[in-house]
Amino acid sequence: MNNPFLLIPIVLLTVALNTAGQSLLKLGAVQNPLNIYLFSGLLAYACSTVFYVAVLSKVNVSVLYPVVFGLTIIAVTLSGAIFLKEQVSYIHWVGIGLMLSGLVAIAFGKIS
């Protein structure tokens, strides 16, 4: 599994599960303490952790951690704006753009 073309989908799946976990926990936080959203969010996090550990054995943590969690922050912001109808300010989007440029520098810095 050292092929980066196999690792990239697993990283993206980790980000998607992390994002789903955050969004589901947000939905469950406004309901009674035991609800399907909370349990689903926890399950998504558990699956995300399994995939993260699988990739972590193949990639340096100094590259993987900022990429996975940076992409998760970006995806959660998009999820919050689109699905949860949260307001995201202009300056927040500027920060997301800066974060994305930093992630590209980290990811491609490892390649060169």
C-alpha positions in Angstrom: 0.0 0.0 0.0 2.9 2.4 -0.6 1.3 3.5 -3.9 0.1 7.1 -3.4 -2.8 6.5 -5.7 -4.1 4.0 -3.2 -3.4 6.1 -0.2 -5.2 9.2 -1.5 -8.7 7.7 -1.6 -8.2 6.3 1.9 -7.1 9.8 3.1 -10.2 11.3 1.5 -12.4 8.7 3.1 -10.8 9.5 6.4 -11.6 13.2 5.9 -15.2 12.4 4.7 -15.9 10.2 7.8 -14.4 12.8 10.1 -16.6 15.5 8.5 -19.7 13.3 8.7 -18.9 12.6 12.3 -18.7 16.4 13.1 -21.9 17.2 11.2 -23.8 14.3 12.8 -22.6 15.3 16.3 -23.8 18.8 15.7 -27.2 17.5 14.6 -27.3 15.3 17.7 -26.2 18.0 20.1 -29.5 19.8 19.9 -31.6 16.8 20.7 -32.0 14.5 23.7 -28.8 12.9 25.0 -29.4 9.5 23.3 -30.2 9.9 19.6 -29.2 8.3 16.3 -27.2 11.4 15.2 -24.8 11.1 18.2 -24.4 7.3 17.7 -23.9 7.7 14.0 -21.3 10.5 14.6 -19.4 8.4 17.0 -19.4 5.5 14.5 -18.2 7.7 11.7 -15.3 8.9 14.0 -14.4 5.3 14.9 -14.3 4.3 11.2 -12.3 7.4 10.4 -9.8 6.5 13.1 -9.3 3.0 11.6 -8.5 4.4 8.2 -6.3 7.1 9.6 -4.2 4.5 11.5 -3.9 2.4 8.3 -2.5 5.4 6.4 -0.4 6.6 9.3 1.7 3.4 9.0 2.6 4.4 5.5 3.0 8.2 5.7 4.9 10.6 7.9 2.7 12.0 10.7 4.2 15.4 10.0 2.5 15.3 6.6 -0.5 13.2 7.2 -1.8 15.0 10.3 -2.0 18.5 8.9 -3.4 17.3 5.6 -6.1 15.1 7.1 -7.2 17.6 9.8 -6.8 20.6 7.6 -8.9 19.1 4.9 -11.4 18.1 7.6 -11.6 21.7 8.8 -12.3 22.8 5.2 -14.9 20.1 4.6 -16.6 20.7 7.9 -16.9 24.4 7.1 -18.5 23.5 3.7 -20.8 21.0 5.4 -21.8 23.6 8.0 -22.6 26.2 5.4 -24.4 23.9 2.9 -26.1 21.3 5.1 -26.4 22.9 8.5 -27.2 26.4 7.0 -24.5 28.0 9.2 -23.3 31.5 8.3 -19.7 31.6 7.3 -18.1 35.1 7.1 -16.0 36.4 4.3 -12.9 36.5 6.5 -13.5 32.8 7.4 -13.4 31.9 3.7 -10.2 33.8 3.3 -8.8 31.8 6.2 -10.0 28.6 4.5 -8.2 29.6 1.3 -5.0 30.3 3.2 -5.3 27.0 4.9 -5.7 25.2 1.6 -2.6 26.9 0.2 -0.7 25.7 3.3 -1.9 22.2 2.9 -0.8 22.2 -0.7 2.6 23.4 0.4 2.9 20.6 3.0 1.7 17.9 0.7 3.8 18.8 -2.3 6.8 19.7 -0.2 7.0 16.0 0.8 6.9 15.0 -2.9 9.8 17.2 -4.0 
